[in-house]
Amino acid sequence: MVSRKDPDLLMVGLNNRDKAWHDLYSLKISTGEMKSYMKIPTVLQDMTSTGMKN
């Protein structure tokens, strides 16, 4: 997904940390710099611990 505000920023899902989960990373296209944006299992744990259950 490319940002409308910053077309040089791409959001990508990769499972390089844990093969069972795709974490979200931001990628600066012009430089190749990639930063962790969201770790999915952590988000799911936070949601369930705060009462956000089905």
N, CA, C and O atoms as CSV, one atom per row, in Angstrom:
chain,resi,resn,atom,element,x,y,z
A,1,MET,N,N,0.848,-1.159,0.000
A,1,MET,CA,C,0.000,0.000,0.000
A,1,MET,C,C,0.900,1.230,0.000
A,1,MET,O,O,1.792,1.347,0.840
A,2,VAL,N,N,0.674,2.136,-0.926
A,2,VAL,CA,C,1.446,3.374,-1.032
A,2,VAL,C,C,0.668,4.493,-0.349
A,2,VAL,O,O,-0.549,4.599,-0.505
A,3,SER,N,N,1.373,5.321,0.402
A,3,SER,CA,C,0.763,6.442,1.099
A,3,SER,C,C,0.371,7.541,0.112
A,3,SER,O,O,1.164,7.910,-0.753
A,4,ARG,N,N,-0.838,8.057,0.239
A,4,ARG,CA,C,-1.258,9.188,-0.620
A,4,ARG,C,C,-0.545,10.467,-0.208
A,4,ARG,O,O,-0.277,11.327,-1.046
A,5,LYS,N,N,-0.238,10.597,1.073
A,5,LYS,CA,C,0.448,11.798,1.562
A,5,LYS,C,C,1.926,11.791,1.201
A,5,LYS,O,O,2.519,12.847,0.980
A,6,ASP,N,N,2.528,10.591,1.141
A,6,ASP,CA,C,3.958,10.462,0.838
A,6,ASP,C,C,4.137,9.298,-0.137
A,6,ASP,O,O,4.293,8.157,0.298
A,7,PRO,N,N,4.119,9.561,-1.446
A,7,PRO,CA,C,4.222,8.484,-2.430
A,7,PRO,C,C,5.552,7.736,-2.392
A,7,PRO,O,O,5.708,6.723,-3.075
A,8,ASP,N,N,6.513,8.220,-1.604
A,8,ASP,CA,C,7.801,7.553,-1.448
A,8,ASP,C,C,7.757,6.521,-0.313
A,8,ASP,O,O,8.751,5.846,-0.044
A,9,LEU,N,N,6.605,6.404,0.347
A,9,LEU,CA,C,6.448,5.497,1.482
A,9,LEU,C,C,5.540,4.336,1.081
A,9,LEU,O,O,4.429,4.538,0.590
A,10,LEU,N,N,6.031,3.133,1.299
A,10,LEU,CA,C,5.294,1.926,0.961
A,10,LEU,C,C,5.140,1.089,2.228
A,10,LEU,O,O,6.108,0.890,2.961
A,11,MET,N,N,3.934,0.602,2.487
A,11,MET,CA,C,3.690,-0.283,3.628
A,11,MET,C,C,3.683,-1.711,3.104
A,11,MET,O,O,2.981,-2.024,2.143
A,12,VAL,N,N,4.474,-2.582,3.743
A,12,VAL,CA,C,4.589,-3.967,3.289
A,12,VAL,C,C,4.432,-4.923,4.468
A,12,VAL,O,O,4.789,-4.597,5.600
A,13,GLY,N,N,3.902,-6.085,4.188
A,13,GLY,CA,C,3.791,-7.136,5.191
A,13,GLY,C,C,4.835,-8.201,4.928
A,13,GLY,O,O,4.907,-8.751,3.829
A,14,LEU,N,N,5.651,-8.495,5.943
A,14,LEU,CA,C,6.707,-9.500,5.819
A,14,LEU,C,C,6.656,-10.447,7.011
A,14,LEU,O,O,6.313,-10.046,8.123
A,15,ASN,N,N,6.994,-11.686,6.768
A,15,ASN,CA,C,7.044,-12.632,7.876
A,15,ASN,C,C,8.482,-13.040,8.173
A,15,ASN,O,O,8.757,-14.219,8.397
A,16,ASN,N,N,9.392,-12.085,8.177
A,16,ASN,CA,C,10.798,-12.386,8.420
A,16,ASN,C,C,11.141,-12.538,9.900
A,16,ASN,O,O,12.186,-13.106,10.218
A,17,ARG,N,N,10.309,-12.055,10.808
A,17,ARG,CA,C,10.545,-12.198,12.245
A,17,ARG,C,C,9.973,-13.511,12.750
A,17,ARG,O,O,10.626,-14.224,13.512
A,18,ASP,N,N,8.760,-13.833,12.330
A,18,ASP,CA,C,8.071,-15.049,12.759
A,18,ASP,C,C,7.314,-15.577,11.541
A,18,ASP,O,O,6.441,-14.895,11.004
A,19,LYS,N,N,7.648,-16.782,11.113
A,19,LYS,CA,C,7.058,-17.343,9.885
A,19,LYS,C,C,5.540,-17.507,9.973
A,19,LYS,O,O,4.883,-17.656,8.942
A,20,ALA,N,N,4.971,-17.483,11.176
A,20,ALA,CA,C,3.525,-17.659,11.345
A,20,ALA,C,C,2.750,-16.349,11.178
A,20,ALA,O,O,1.532,-16.372,11.000
A,21,TRP,N,N,3.443,-15.211,11.233
A,21,TRP,CA,C,2.765,-13.905,11.209
A,21,TRP,C,C,3.435,-12.963,10.225
A,21,TRP,O,O,4.658,-12.966,10.084
A,22,HIS,N,N,2.633,-12.158,9.549
A,22,HIS,CA,C,3.148,-11.085,8.693
A,22,HIS,C,C,3.070,-9.778,9.476
A,22,HIS,O,O,1.980,-9.291,9.776
A,23,ASP,N,N,4.227,-9.216,9.802
A,23,ASP,CA,C,4.282,-7.921,10.476
A,23,ASP,C,C,4.251,-6.815,9.429
A,23,ASP,O,O,4.574,-7.043,8.264
A,24,LEU,N,N,3.865,-5.624,9.850
A,24,LEU,CA,C,3.757,-4.486,8.946
A,24,LEU,C,C,5.009,-3.615,9.068
A,24,LEU,O,O,5.441,-3.270,10.168
A,25,TYR,N,N,5.579,-3.271,7.912
A,25,TYR,CA,C,6.784,-2.440,7.848
A,25,TYR,C,C,6.536,-1.257,6.925
A,25,TYR,O,O,5.758,-1.346,5.975
A,26,SER,N,N,7.213,-0.139,7.221
A,26,SER,CA,C,7.201,0.997,6.292
A,26,SER,C,C,8.525,0.976,5.532
A,26,SER,O,O,9.586,0.770,6.121
A,27,LEU,N,N,8.452,1.189,4.234
A,27,LEU,CA,C,9.625,1.166,3.368
A,27,LEU,C,C,9.725,2.490,2.628
A,27,LEU,O,O,8.807,2.872,1.902
A,28,LYS,N,N,10.819,3.177,2.808
A,28,LYS,CA,C,11.101,4.427,2.085
A,28,LYS,C,C,11.703,4.017,0.741
A,28,LYS,O,O,12.844,3.555,0.689
A,29,ILE,N,N,10.954,4.180,-0.331
A,29,ILE,CA,C,11.336,3.659,-1.642
A,29,ILE,C,C,12.654,4.256,-2.136
A,29,ILE,O,O,13.492,3.532,-2.672
A,30,SER,N,N,12.846,5.546,-1.966
A,30,SER,CA,C,14.031,6.210,-2.514
A,30,SER,C,C,15.331,5.779,-1.837
A,30,SER,O,O,16.391,5.807,-2.463
A,31,THR,N,N,15.261,5.378,-0.560
A,31,THR,CA,C,16.478,5.026,0.167
A,31,THR,C,C,16.577,3.534,0.478
A,31,THR,O,O,17.665,3.030,0.759
A,32,GLY,N,N,15.451,2.830,0.428
A,32,GLY,CA,C,15.439,1.419,0.806
A,32,GLY,C,C,15.353,1.203,2.311
A,32,GLY,O,O,15.397,0.065,2.780
A,33,GLU,N,N,15.229,2.291,3.071
A,33,GLU,CA,C,15.144,2.179,4.531
A,33,GLU,C,C,13.806,1.546,4.929
A,33,GLU,O,O,12.743,1.982,4.487
A,34,MET,N,N,13.880,0.520,5.767
A,34,MET,CA,C,12.679,-0.171,6.218
A,34,MET,C,C,12.633,-0.146,7.745
A,34,MET,O,O,13.625,-0.424,8.419
A,35,LYS,N,N,11.451,0.195,8.274
A,35,LYS,CA,C,11.252,0.259,9.722
A,35,LYS,C,C,10.047,-0.580,10.112
A,35,LYS,O,O,9.043,-0.620,9.401
A,36,SER,N,N,10.162,-1.245,11.248
A,36,SER,CA,C,9.035,-2.002,11.781
A,36,SER,C,C,7.928,-1.027,12.142
A,36,SER,O,O,8.181,-0.022,12.806
A,37,TYR,N,N,6.707,-1.309,11.713
A,37,TYR,CA,C,5.578,-0.424,11.979
A,37,TYR,C,C,4.615,-1.044,12.983
A,37,TYR,O,O,4.125,-0.368,13.888
A,38,MET,N,N,4.345,-2.349,12.813
A,38,MET,CA,C,3.406,-3.015,13.709
A,38,MET,C,C,3.704,-4.510,13.728
A,38,MET,O,O,3.793,-5.147,12.679
A,39,LYS,N,N,3.858,-5.068,14.937
A,39,LYS,CA,C,4.063,-6.504,15.093
A,39,LYS,C,C,2.714,-7.136,15.396
A,39,LYS,O,O,2.143,-6.905,16.462
A,40,ILE,N,N,2.205,-7.927,14.469
A,40,ILE,CA,C,0.835,-8.435,14.514
A,40,ILE,C,C,0.507,-9.250,15.765
A,40,ILE,O,O,-0.522,-8.965,16.377
A,41,PRO,N,N,1.293,-10.241,16.197
A,41,PRO,CA,C,0.905,-10.978,17.409
A,41,PRO,C,C,0.788,-10.067,18.631
A,41,PRO,O,O,-0.073,-10.281,19.483
A,42,THR,N,N,1.638,-9.069,18.717
A,42,THR,CA,C,1.586,-8.116,19.833
A,42,THR,C,C,0.285,-7.336,19.805
A,42,THR,O,O,-0.337,-7.131,20.848
A,43,VAL,N,N,-0.136,-6.897,18.624
A,43,VAL,CA,C,-1.387,-6.157,18.480
A,43,VAL,C,C,-2.560,-7.044,18.884
A,43,VAL,O,O,-3.456,-6.596,19.600
A,44,LEU,N,N,-2.563,-8.291,18.435
A,44,LEU,CA,C,-3.651,-9.203,18.780
A,44,LEU,C,C,-3.693,-9.473,20.274
A,44,LEU,O,O,-4.775,-9.540,20.857
A,45,GLN,N,N,-2.538,-9.628,20.902
A,45,GLN,CA,C,-2.480,-9.836,22.346
A,45,GLN,C,C,-3.017,-8.616,23.079
A,45,GLN,O,O,-3.766,-8.758,24.046
A,46,ASP,N,N,-2.651,-7.431,22.638
A,46,ASP,CA,C,-3.122,-6.197,23.263
A,46,ASP,C,C,-4.636,-6.087,23.139
A,46,ASP,O,O,-5.310,-5.694,24.092
A,47,MET,N,N,-5.179,-6.432,21.968
A,47,MET,CA,C,-6.614,-6.331,21.750
A,47,MET,C,C,-7.383,-7.280,22.672
A,47,MET,O,O,-8.409,-6.902,23.236
A,48,THR,N,N,-6.890,-8.504,22.824
A,48,THR,CA,C,-7.596,-9.464,23.657
A,48,THR,C,C,-7.434,-9.148,25.134
A,48,THR,O,O,-8.341,-9.420,25.921
A,49,SER,N,N,-6.307,-8.583,25.528
A,49,SER,CA,C,-6.102,-8.257,26.935
A,49,SER,C,C,-6.931,-7.044,27.363
A,49,SER,O,O,-7.187,-6.860,28.553
A,50,THR,N,N,-7.351,-6.219,26.406
A,50,THR,CA,C,-8.155,-5.047,26.741
A,50,THR,C,C,-9.646,-5.293,26.544
A,50,THR,O,O,-10.446,-4.362,26.629
A,51,GLY,N,N,-10.018,-6.536,26.283
A,51,GLY,CA,C,-11.429,-6.862,26.171
A,51,GLY,C,C,-12.002,-6.794,24.779
A,51,GLY,O,O,-13.215,-6.919,24.611
A,52,MET,N,N,-11.171,-6.601,23.776
A,52,MET,CA,C,-11.669,-6.542,22.392
A,52,MET,C,C,-11.707,-7.953,21.824
A,52,MET,O,O,-10.851,-8.338,21.027
A,53,LYS,N,N,-12.704,-8.714,22.240
A,53,LYS,CA,C,-12.844,-10.100,21.794
A,53,LYS,C,C,-14.094,-10.237,20.951
A,53,LYS,O,O,-14.997,-9.404,21.027
A,54,ASN,N,N,-14.148,-11.295,20.142
A,54,ASN,CA,C,-15.355,-11.573,19.345
A,54,ASN,C,C,-16.456,-12.039,20.242
A,54,ASN,O,O,-17.557,-12.327,19.771
